[in-house]
Amino acid sequence: MTTITAYCACALCCGPNAAGLTASGDRPVQGITVAASRSIPLGTHIQLTIPGLWKSREFVVQDRLAKRYDDRVDVYFTRHADAVRFGKRKGVVTR
């Protein structure tokens, strides 16, 4: 199982210099954008399954995590409150 967390484009989640763009140069989109390890190429489609929440949902790796978090996936939410509510979960990531 992989740790799955959430983020939004605010300064709390992305730092004080956040520009609102993903590492791929696009604006993030809720329900599509995830941040992942640098070992997964940008543009890769992945499936996330979270027991009791999502059977299987497809996302696109459009953003990067800090190197210290390379062992997780971060799901984008438009609102900070929704990202906080999602919290930290365990799930299965498949490509």
C-alpha positions in Angstrom: 0.0 0.0 0.0 1.1 3.5 -0.9 0.6 6.7 1.1 -1.8 9.0 -0.7 -2.1 12.6 0.4 -3.7 15.7 -1.0 -2.8 19.3 -1.8 -4.1 22.4 -3.4 -2.3 25.3 -5.1 -2.1 27.5 -1.9 1.1 28.7 -0.2 0.5 26.3 2.7 0.5 23.3 0.4 3.0 24.5 -2.3 5.2 27.1 -0.5 5.3 30.9 -0.5 6.5 31.0 -4.2 3.7 28.9 -5.6 2.7 30.1 -9.0 -0.4 27.9 -9.5 1.2 25.8 -12.2 2.2 22.1 -12.1 5.7 20.9 -13.0 4.4 20.1 -16.5 3.5 23.8 -16.9 -0.3 23.3 -16.8 -2.8 24.5 -14.3 -3.8 21.6 -12.0 -7.3 20.2 -12.4 -9.2 18.5 -9.6 -10.0 14.9 -10.5 -7.1 14.7 -13.0 -3.9 16.0 -11.5 -1.6 14.2 -9.1 1.9 14.9 -8.0 4.2 11.9 -7.9 7.8 10.7 -7.7 10.4 11.9 -10.3 10.7 8.3 -11.3 7.3 8.4 -12.9 7.3 10.4 -16.1 5.1 13.5 -16.4 2.0 12.6 -18.4 1.8 9.0 -17.0 -1.8 7.8 -16.4 -2.1 6.0 -13.0 -5.0 4.3 -11.2 -5.6 5.0 -7.5 -7.6 2.6 -5.4 -8.4 3.5 -1.8 -10.3 0.8 0.1 -13.6 2.1 1.3 -13.4 5.3 -0.8 -12.4 4.8 -4.4 -12.7 1.5 -6.3 -10.3 2.8 -9.0 -9.9 6.3 -10.4 -7.6 7.4 -13.2 -5.3 10.4 -12.8 -2.4 12.0 -14.7 1.0 12.7 -13.2 1.3 16.4 -13.9 3.3 17.6 -10.8 6.2 16.5 -8.7 6.7 15.9 -5.0 9.6 16.9 -2.9 12.3 14.2 -3.0 11.6 13.3 0.6 8.1 12.2 -0.4 9.0 10.0 -3.4 7.1 7.1 -1.8 3.7 8.7 -2.0 1.2 10.2 -4.4 -0.4 13.6 -3.8 -4.0 14.2 -5.2 -4.8 17.8 -6.3 -7.9 19.5 -4.9 -9.1 23.0 -5.8 -10.0 23.9 -2.3 -7.6 23.7 0.7 -10.4 22.5 3.0 -11.1 19.6 0.7 -7.4 18.6 0.6 -7.3 18.8 4.4 -10.4 16.7 4.7 -9.0 14.0 2.4 -5.9 13.9 4.7 -3.5 11.0 4.5 -4.7 7.6 3.3 -3.3 4.2 2.2 -4.1 2.9 -1.3 -2.9 1.0 -4.3 -1.2 2.8 -7.2 -1.0 1.1 -10.6 0.2 2.3 -14.0 
